[in-house]
Amino acid sequence: MRKKVIYYLVFFGILTLVFYGIASWFIPGYNDRKLEPISKVAPFRFTNQNGNAFTEANVAGKVYVAEFFFTTCPGICPMMNDNMKQVYAKFKNEPDFRILSYTCDPETDSAAQLKHYADSLQVNTEKWVFLTGRKDSLYNMARLSYSVDDPANNLTSAEDDFLHTQYWALVNKKGEVIKIYDGLKQREIDQLLKDIEKELKAA
């Protein structure tokens, strides 16, 4: 009896996989389903690597990826931004695409420090923008606008609070966060590249 149950479970599991494979190949738009919004990016005002004000108006009508990092991070940040270079390399010539990298450590990461860091990456800062500002504003963006960190993680005082996340947010042309990705996992980055292409084509 037990062997029979296992047989049926395996059979229906294989059947499901076959159906999904056929649907992916033959049903138009099956893999092009619209991503539903997770959150809406609130209006913001920060300072970019050139010391200039940068607001939501600068990315209005654009698709962008937002991340949080800090320039002196010895751990995940260098790996994350090495991976982000894949995104930059593929879309750096797209007029309607941007990358926004917000610092988690504004006390260290002044505009000048971010400019030095951006120069070390050898990227066009019109396309890949580095932002600093007030700590509470930055952390609220991460937790409430971009949903890349749980608001409940702020369990200590504002002075002791520290944000450290490897997650990236994809924002559509309407300013809506539509998906979160792990910036340390290649398969999620590969999916992000596909999703960006879809969003750039969207009306």
Secondary structure, DSSP 8 states (H G I E B T S, - for coil): -HHHHHHHHHHHHHHHHHHHHHHHHHSTTTT-------EE----EEEETTS-EEEGGGGTT-EEEEEEE-TT-SSHHHHHHHHHHHHHHHHTT-TTEEEEEEES-TTT--HHHHHHHHHHHT--TTTEEEEE--HHHHHHIIIIIS-SS-GGG--S-TTT------EEEEE-TTSEEEEEEETT-HHHHHHHHHHHHHHHH--
